Amino acid sequence: MVLTLAVGTYAFRLVGPVLHGRVELPDRVRVLLSAGAVVLLVALPATGALTEGGEFAGWARPAGVTVGGVLAWRRAPFVVVVLGAATAALRAAGVP
């Protein structure tokens, strides 16, 4: 099973360079692929921040993720983003 996954992963990595320049995607497909990538990248932290065990995780996580996202968007240093997100999450959880 592991060997099959390894071969499949290598094949996916090889397809890009091999087909580069040979396959032309329409502009509409490129736009849809770009939008799909953004949706997947937003869905991952959203589900991680909002759910735990299939249920709502409480308000602390979304607060921390929101603060961290805003700080990252404002191009704050990485340490400030992490500390700001953790502080917001702890305060929302009721830790003094």
C-alpha positions as CSV (number, residue, x, y, z in Angstrom):
1,M,0.0,0.0,0.0
2,V,2.8,2.4,0.9
3,L,4.6,1.7,-2.3
4,T,1.4,2.4,-4.3
5,L,1.0,5.7,-2.6
6,A,4.6,6.6,-3.2
7,V,4.4,5.8,-6.9
8,G,1.1,7.8,-7.2
9,T,2.7,10.8,-5.4
10,Y,5.8,10.7,-7.6
11,A,3.6,10.4,-10.7
12,F,1.6,13.5,-9.7
13,R,4.9,15.4,-9.2
14,L,6.2,14.2,-12.5
15,V,3.1,15.2,-14.5
16,G,3.6,18.9,-14.1
17,P,7.0,19.2,-15.6
18,V,6.3,16.6,-18.3
19,L,3.1,18.3,-19.5
20,H,4.2,21.9,-19.1
21,G,3.7,23.6,-22.4
22,R,1.9,20.7,-24.0
23,V,-1.5,21.3,-22.4
24,E,-3.3,24.6,-22.6
25,L,-6.0,25.3,-20.1
26,P,-8.8,27.7,-21.0
27,D,-8.8,31.0,-19.0
28,R,-12.1,30.0,-17.4
29,V,-10.6,26.7,-16.0
30,R,-7.6,28.7,-14.7
31,V,-9.9,31.0,-12.8
32,L,-11.9,28.1,-11.4
33,L,-8.8,26.3,-10.3
34,S,-7.5,29.4,-8.6
35,A,-10.8,29.9,-6.8
36,G,-10.9,26.3,-5.8
37,A,-7.4,26.5,-4.2
38,V,-8.4,29.6,-2.2
39,V,-11.6,27.8,-1.0
40,L,-9.6,24.8,0.1
41,L,-7.0,27.0,1.9
42,V,-9.8,28.9,3.7
43,A,-11.8,25.8,4.6
44,L,-9.0,24.0,6.4
45,P,-8.4,26.6,9.1
46,A,-12.1,27.3,9.3
47,T,-13.0,23.7,10.1
48,G,-10.1,23.5,12.5
49,A,-11.1,26.7,14.3
50,L,-14.8,26.1,14.5
51,T,-15.1,22.4,15.2
52,E,-13.8,19.7,17.6
53,G,-15.1,16.2,17.3
54,G,-17.8,17.2,14.9
55,E,-19.2,19.9,17.2
56,F,-18.8,23.6,17.8
57,A,-15.5,24.2,19.6
58,G,-16.6,27.3,21.4
59,W,-15.8,31.0,20.9
60,A,-12.1,31.0,22.0
61,R,-10.8,29.3,18.9
62,P,-12.6,31.5,16.4
63,A,-11.5,34.6,18.3
64,G,-7.9,33.5,18.2
65,V,-8.0,32.6,14.6
66,T,-9.6,35.9,13.7
67,V,-7.0,37.9,15.7
68,G,-4.2,35.9,14.1
69,G,-5.6,36.3,10.7
70,V,-6.0,40.1,11.0
71,L,-2.5,40.4,12.4
72,A,-1.1,38.3,9.6
73,W,-3.1,40.4,7.0
74,R,-1.6,43.5,8.5
75,R,1.9,41.9,8.1
76,A,2.8,41.8,11.7
77,P,5.8,39.7,12.6
78,F,5.2,36.0,13.0
79,V,5.8,36.0,16.8
80,V,3.3,38.8,17.2
81,V,0.7,36.9,15.2
82,V,1.1,33.7,17.2
83,L,1.1,35.6,20.6
84,G,-1.9,37.7,19.6
85,A,-3.9,34.7,18.5
86,A,-3.0,32.7,21.7
87,T,-3.9,35.7,23.9
88,A,-7.2,36.2,22.2
89,A,-8.1,32.6,22.5
90,L,-7.2,32.4,26.2
91,R,-9.1,35.6,27.0
92,A,-12.2,34.3,25.1
93,A,-11.9,31.1,27.1
94,G,-12.0,33.1,30.4
95,V,-8.4,32.8,31.4
96,P,-7.3,36.0,33.2
